[in-house]
Amino acid sequence: MHPQADILTITLNPAVDLATNVAEVIAGPKLRCAVPRFDPGGGGVNVARAVCKLDGSARALVAVGGAMGDRLLQLLAAENVPALPVAVSGETRQSFAVTDDSTGAQFRFSVPGELMTPTDAGHLLAAIAEQIPQDGFVVISGSVAPGLPIDFLSQIIAVTAPKGARVIIDTSGAALDRLIAHPATPVHLLRVDQNEAAQAATHPMTTIADSVAFAAELLARGVAKTVVMGRGAEGSVLVSQNHRFFSHPPHVKVRSKIGAGDAFVGAMTLALARGKAPCKALQWGVAAASATVSTKGTALCNLTHAEACFAKCQTDAL
């Protein structure tokens, strides 16, 4: 295993992911599905899984509750991903995906997590503060559970400061809107996808130049030191004060898009934790995402496939 800085991932709204397939998705009759696949899910959980699959190490701090929370921890243990469970009052949610064999289309369903209480929020923040790695990386990925304070991400960022940890964020919805609208300390890296960026910028991200311009605006406003913007199958843009890169993915057969963004964040974080240059870290992220979309259901990339994709990625300075 290569030397690396410590990585802690934080998942505030995890899920047990179920994936199956059926001959055809039609309304009305009972649809008899294939034997399902179960995986631990949620942004930070998948980031930690990806890091471990790529021969790195990461600890997954995860808010869990009820029997489904126990199931999630069992699934993490089966993959040898070190988990730091924080007990909360609500039951851990489920997500499920069904692939239509007749068309190859994938239907994805995500149910909301149960409402967290102020006590849950306090326990979570205290546990996070205790586990922050000195001079390591903290990845906050996925949605923020309902009931947590609107500024909960800012509270997490604040408790990382004394340890010198570098914060990487990949979130969406109101939490992302709040982070962009009210930046405090710039995070080390913010990843947004094309649709999230378009919504925040209130105009389409039609071209690579659009993505670069909006990323530069986020830097200037103090939101982040580095912004990575996904552009779907086209690739990803990285913008920092000194770097502007675009990485094109290789052509792969798309089987499932579940976890691709999380695999991207995991691979990129691992590369940075190993001291790789930003352009190489971006390339690793794109490679891992490409390897992930070519797997079935809720599976993620493996090292061999990610390495093969990495060799085929084209990364250019802008």
N, C-alpha and C positions, 0 to 999 in steps of 0.2 A: 504494500500500500504506500502511495506517495505521501510525503509530508504535506500537511494542510493545517490551516487555522480551524478552530472549532466552529461548527455550524449548529445553530439552534433554530428549528422551525416552530412556528406558532400557528395553531389551527383553532380558531374561535368558534367555528360552526362546521364540525366534521360530519361525515356521513358514512354509513356502510353502503357501498356501491354494489348493485346487482346488475348483471348484464346477461341478456339471453337473446334468442332469435326465434322467429316464427315464419311459417311458409309465406304468409301474406297478412299485413295489418289491414283489417276491414272492420267496420262497425257492425255490431249486432251479435253474430255467433260467438260462442266460446272459442278462444284462440289457444291452441295447445302449443306451449312453448318448449324449447329445448332445455336441457338441464342448465340451470343458471350458474354463472361464475360470480363469486363474491370477493370483493377487495376492500381494503380500508381506503376511505376517500376523504375528500376535503383538500383545499389547496396546500396547506403546509404539510399534511400527511403525505400527499403525493410528491411534494418536493423532497422530503426526507427519503421516501421510497426510491425516487430517481437517483439521489446521491448514492445510496447504498448499492443500487443496481450497477452504478458506474464505478464501483470499487472505491468509493469514498466513505466517510462516516458522518452521520448527522443524528442529532437527538430530536425527537418529535414531541413537543409539549402540546397536549391536546385536551380540550375540554370534553369530558365524557359523562354520560349519565344513563342509568337504567340498564336493562338487559342488552339493548343494542350497543350501548357504550362498552359493555363487557365483550360483546362480539367483535367490535372494532379493535380492541386491545389484543384479542386472540389472533386476529388476522395480521396485525402488526408483528406480533411475536413469531408467527409462522414465517414471516419474511426476514426475521432477525433485525428488525428496525427498532432501536432503543426508544421506548416510549416514556414520557413523563406525564402521566395522567393527572388531571385536575378535576375532581368530582364537582359536578354542578347539579342543580335540582331537577332539570328537565331531562327527558329521554333523548338520546342521540338520534338524529334523523336518518332517513334512508333516501337514496337516490336510485333510480333504475333506468336502464336503457334497453330498448328492443330494436333489433335489426330485422328489417323486412327482407327475407331471402329472395323474394321475387324481383326486387328493385335494388337491393343493397342499401336502401335508405335507412338511416338510424334515427329512432325517435327517443329523445332524452327527456326524462321527467325528474324534477327536483322538488321535494317537499320542504317547507320551511322548518327550521329548528324551533323547539319550544322556547318560550319567552324566558330570558335569564333575569334573575333578580339582582338588586343592588348587592346583596351578600355574595352571589356568584361572581359579580364583577370584581368585588374586593378580593376574593380568594384568588381569582385568576391573575390580577395585577400583582399580588404579593408573590405568587408562585413564579410568575415571569421574572420579576425583579431578582428573585433568588437564583434563577438558572441562567442569567445572562452571562455568556462566556467572555472572559477578559480578552479584549482585542480580537474577538472573533466576529462571526457574521450571525445576524438575527434576521430570519426571513419570516415576514408576516404575509401569509398568502391565503386567499380565499375570502369568502363573505364574512361579514361581522354578524354574529348571532343577534336576533331581535332581543331588545331589552337592554343591551349594553349601551353605555353612554355614547352620544354622538361623537365625542372627542376621544374615544377609547384608544384609537391608534396613536393619537398625540400623547396620551398618557404612557403608552408603551415606549414610544420614542424617547420620552423624557427619562424613563428609568434605565434606558440603555446607556445614556451619556456618561455616567460615572465609570463604566467599565470600558469605555472606548470602543464599543461594539459598532460595527457597520451594519446599518439597517437597510434591508431590501424589502420592498413592498410590491405586492401584486394583488390588488383588490378591485372592487367594482361598486357600483351603486352609490348610495348616500355616503359611504365611508370614503370612497375615492373623491367624490365631489367636495366633501369637507376638507380633505387633505390638500386638494388643489386650491380651493378658495381661501383657506386659512393656514398657509404654511408657517411653521415656526422654525425649527432647526431643519435645514435641508437633509433629506435622507440620502444614504449612499447611492441607492439606485431605485428608480421607480420604473416598473414595467406596466404598460397599458397596451391594449389591443386596438385595432383600427376603429372599431365601433365605439369603444369607450372614449378614444381620443376625439372622434367626430362629435360625440355628444358633449364633451367638455369644452371643445373649441367652438361649438355651435355652427360648424360648417363641415362638409365632407372632407375626408382625407383621401382625395382622389389620386394624388401623385406622391412619389417619394419626397419631393420638395415640400409638399404640404406637411408631411410627417416631421421632416427635419425642422421646419419653421416652428411648428407647435412645440416640439421638444425643446428647441432653443428658448422659446418663450417661458416654458416651465422652469428651465435653468435660471433665466434672468429674474424670475419671480421668487426664487429661493425655495422651490418645491423639492428639488433634488439636485445632486451633483452630477448624476448621470441619468439619462432617460433612454429606455429601450422601448421602441414602439413596434408591435407586431403588425404585419400587413398580410396576414393569412398565408396562402400558398405562395405568395410573391416573395416573402422573406421578412427580415427584421432590420430596423434601423437603430443604431446606437449614436447618441449625441452627448458629449460632455464638453467641458471648456476647451480641451485640447484635441478631441477626437470626434470624427464623424465617419461612420462606417455603415455599409449595407451588406448583409449576408444573404445570398440566394440559396435556397434548399435544393437538394437533388430531387429528381423525379422519383416518387415512390407510389405504390398502389395504396390508396387510402381505404383502410378497413374501419377505423374508429378514431374520432378526434378527441375522445375522452382522455384527459390528463396530458394532452400535448403541451399546453401552456405551462403546466406545473413541471413537466419534464424539462422544458426550456429553462425555467428558473432554477431548477435543481442542478442541471449541468453547468449553467453559467456561474452559479454561486460556487460550485465545487472548483471550477477552473480559476475563479478569482481567489478562492481560499488556498489554492496551490500556487498562487503568484503569477498566473498567466496574464499576458497582456490583454487589454480590453477587446481588441479585435479577435483574438483567439478564443476568449471567453464567449463572445457573441457567436462565433462559429460553432462552438461546442453546444450552445443553447439551441441553435437552429438544427444541428445534427441530431440532438436527442429528441427534439420535437418531431422531426421527420421519421426517426426510428419508431417513435411512439404511435404515430397515426397509421403505420403499417401493421400494427398488432391488433388483435381482436378485442372487442369489448373494453373492459377496464384494466387490461394489462398495460404495463409501461414498457419502455425501451430496455434493451440489454446492452451490455458494454460492446460486444462484438458488432452488433448492428449499428450502434451509435458511432463507433470508430469508422465503419465503412461509409456511413453518411458524411462524417466529418471530412473524410478524404475527398468527397465529391462536392462539398460546399464551396461556392465561390464568394469570397469576401473582398469587397472593394472599398477604398477610401473615397469619401465624397468631397 
